[in-house]
Amino acid sequence: KSLTGLAALALSTLALSGVSSAQAQKKYTIALVPGLTTDAFYITMRKGAEAAAKAVGADLVFQGAPDFNPVTQTPVLDAVIARHPDAILVAPTDKTQMVQPLKKAADAGIPVITVDTFIGTGTYQTGSGNADFPLAYIASDNLLGGKMAARALAKAIGDKGKVYVANVKPGISTTDQREEGFTAEMKNHPGIQVLQTQYNDDDANKAASQVQSVYARNPDLSGVFGANLFSALGAANGVKQGGLSGKVKVVGFDAPTSVVGDIKSGLIDAVIAQHPAEIGYYGVISAYAHLTGQSIPVMIGTGFTEMDKSNIDQPDVAKFVYKD
Ligand code: T6T
């Protein structure tokens, strides 16, 4: 008897709390649109985003293009908007060309947060300009990262010689800022001459052959700064293929698994590893906070770990090598 009574009580309690518990249990869907899918940087970002989604009970949808290009990113974004997720985290592949495609999401009432890269000036929610509508920007401090790379390369080449930046293409906020930081810091190193930037369109093979053509024109070339994963990987391969290891020093951005061997062998002197899992984690947490009525910071800066021969074996450094 008493069991029946308890069951009835439980049932009526459930019925009474039905509305509020349904609200509390709303499962949000948060979409993450990376710069491209086949890049250990974004694969690692996805892992962080998934961890945060699990923590708050949200669903994460990861959908991206096979290359880093606004022309291929736009239709992916359109497809994501059509599914009407509760929020979109996106790494825009161009500062200006992705403004209108992202505006469509905002116009459809979907909160937009940019991760890794920004649109416009990257200063959002100011009420000025046409690209301030994203709620937040969560990323590395790429200007600082470029300066750190310059200091590491200056050290590797004994503060003198010719260097150049291997970069993706102009118009990408991250790699533009890294080059800007690099060039600014090199002004403090008068013995170093920065040659013209070589653009590779995120193609490591192109970055590799550019090392050899720059070297052919400048046999006194001392160093290369690879401003993202494929630029650095390609630059290192170019140095290796040209038999220039030790003569032309490489400092890179990003930390794919191959970086460990390349640092140990001396092919790469140092890399500035980003913390992409942190970007994904705080991206999801920010979206969830916004969706549940909290205010969120308009800008969150995530960390770096500089990796070189002296620390690459330390677990607290090695843990920042990207996941495949
Ligand atoms: O360096 C990252 C990212 O920060 C940049 O925006 C694009 O290139 C990477 O994804 C590395 O390939």
Residues whose N, C-alpha, C, O or C-beta is under 5 A from the ligand:
A	BS01	T6T	D39 F41 D116 T174 A227 N228 L229 F230 D254
